[in-house]
């Protein structure tokens, strides 16, 4: 059974007996409630139906009559599950989300970069394009961590986590349903640090990474709760062997030294930093654990106590006016492209992050010359007319 680890930065608070709300400030009230507790309580007050943010924009005009906070309840929270490789995060996070009535977001991966909207996976072109322009995902990294593309891989992983976190915030603000994520952009640096110390990547890549991180991370809202599943390195190695993924077992990346550094970065840096802004629960997960026990601990956390303007804890979720909630909601719903454009920082001093013009052109010819990309998304050869059909120009048209 999992054991709750008591440390200087882990707090389990008694249930709230009614939080105080600062004047003119909306604060999400009540504590997170698990399924059993919710079923024992009186039926909640009716609230607006979830807004279809996937197909509709949340505009300023709509914000005048569709208020964001009217959908919130005690479980409108962001929960992030952290832990080392092979800790069992996916199974735990899915079960936790089900118990709390939240949406589960599996860990972000490179599919967001490589699988196009038409379903075409760019990995299919790897044997036709120059090596430095090929795809490089976690399988490639585990097998060849010293590859030239390893640095670009980690930066793209941060972008993938950032992208997913925006989607999670948009979901919560438009539906009121809480979210459970596996890892987040806030913790991604632990792998970057371990990779650099193991000399998988250069200091130049690290410099670019932190410049991008500094330019993007403050635009997000930190989680309410972080749960860390703690395993000793020897148990992590044992679990990696037990799940028999060839690229993990026979790869060169997940060495005891690398895993030890990931653990050190988690505990000495990330957990201490994030606990300033979010509640934190750390469990000894060596022998696994029961979701029901964790839910009981979560129900004891008092999110209502953080109401002072100067208190950094849960500060991102204490917005003074409804219009500020609307601004956040519009940003994450309609203006995701603006946030993703923050990654467009010109850095030309790190060779392994730069693709030559010749290699890039060779890649472009192969991929954009494929029939799957002949037309823009949503259009086919059956469409007709200048207005209804937009044909993608062939690579020869750029010459």
Buried (B, 14 or more C-beta within 10 A) or exposed (E): EBBBEEEEEBBBBEEBEEBEBEEEEBBBBBBBBBEEBBEEEEEEEEEEEEBEBEEEEBEEEBBEEBBBBEBBBBBBBBBBBBBBBBBBBEEBBBBBBEBBBBBBBEBBBBEBBBBEEEEBEBBEBEEEBBEBBBBBBBBBBBBBBEBBBBBBBBBBBBBBBBBBBBBBBBBBBBBBBBBBBBBBBBBBBBBBBBBBBBEBBBEBBBEBBEEBBEEBBEBBBBBBBBBBBBBBBEBBBEBBEEEEBEBBBEBEBBBEEBBBBBBBBBBEBBBBBBBEBBBBBBBBBBEBBEBEBBBBBBBBBBBBBBBEEEEEBBBBBBBEEBEEBBBBBBBBBBEBEEBBEBBEEEEEEBEBBBBEEEBBBBBBBBBBEBEEBBBEEEBEEEEEEEEEBEEBEEBEEEE
